[in-house]
Amino acid sequence: MDMVRTTKRRLMWFFAFLTMLFLLFFVVVTYLTVSRSIMSDQEEKVVDMISEESLSRLIHEAGEPHERPFDHNLFAVVGTSGNVLEKHGEGIEAMIDGWTPNMLETKEVDQENREYLFAGKPVRDVGYVYSGIDVTEQKRVLNRLFMVLLILTILFTFAATLLSSIMAGKAIRPVIKSAERQREFVNDASHELRTPLSILSAGFEILEEEKERLSDFSKQTMDDLSGEVRRMSSLVNDLLVLARADSGKLVFEKKVINLTNLVSRSIRSFSRIVEGDGMSLTSDLKEEVYLKGDEERLQQLLYLLLDNAHKYNVQNGHIYVSLKEANSEVILTVEDEGIGIAPEHQEKIFERFFRVDLSRSRAQGSNGIGLSIAAFIIEAHNGRILLESKVGQGSCFTIILPGLSDQQ
Ligand code: ADP
């Protein structure tokens, strides 16, 4: 279910990001096109004011009582030494001060909260000629357009995120349905398989008593078959736990339990298996540790870790279990001297069906489910699991669960 939720969230952000990208592109293109078009109109106007034609008209009209051609605009002729020969407009000297264009050039000037667009060019034997127009209104319109587009982008982004969430929900619905069907199938199939497997196991137990009468070949075949049935039963049980966990049907019956007793019981029964394989199992369970949890599931958790410490150990290897309480936390460690886990695999081993070495795992009857169940049990107890491991040296799994004082 978590994966479905993550996929939905990812889809939503993906849709929202795409929409935002398109919006931004639209806003930038619109703003640039409009601002370019307005400003190039103004540039044309200001350049036109100092074109050859305009200047010759000015010269022609000079000295006569005339209407000035630049009445509403700014105009100045400056000599080569910087002296103003002719001017029209308040404060124009300050705005063109020090500007000596090499050819026809334009520039924008801010003056007393107003914005001007100037054109200037050199005039042979005279100096420089400048023209300017007030573009404050045009700039204001452009600023307003920018603000409107920005607000629209923000509003549309919100709308797009909402829409994306609805769309992602719709897109993911078939996936959820198929996942639900798959879960139901695993649940039903595991249930159906449990009964024949239990009958088979019971049958093998009965046959065990008759084993002595069988030939060596039959004995071997029976051992192989009974091993396979045990492996199948464990797989079916694991699958059932996962299917129940996914559908929220796995109920944890939590009560105050003596964890030290539970651990020492598990160690006692497990040491027989371990010692049978030439390995050793020691523990440090000095304190009496109590916590609130599901006894059956915590036992399953411990078995899963001990089973791995046994499966992935070396010949004559050692397993060490410790349990203590510190700072209102229960700390349980299971340490082995086995093959170890490479850093790049350490996070993945808690994923379902992940196995580091497929050939070795298959030979040992591993299916890559154990640690995902362990992680689920720990999560249900509000705990966490830490792993320290070195290839060729061994692994140490540390489980930290809230102690009794923390839960009350
Ligand atoms: P399984 O052991 O059934 O394959 P798990 O989920 O318990 O499934 O473990 C996943 C994988 O993590 C194993 O296949 C193994 O490669 C690796 N692994 C788990 N525990 C240990 C360990 N104590 N030492 C080395 N490798 C381990």
Residues whose N, C-alpha, C, O or C-beta is under 5 A from the ligand:
A	BS01	ADP	N308 A309 Y312 G338 G340 I341 I349 F354 R355 V356 D357 S361 S366 N367 G368 I369 G370 L371 S372 S395
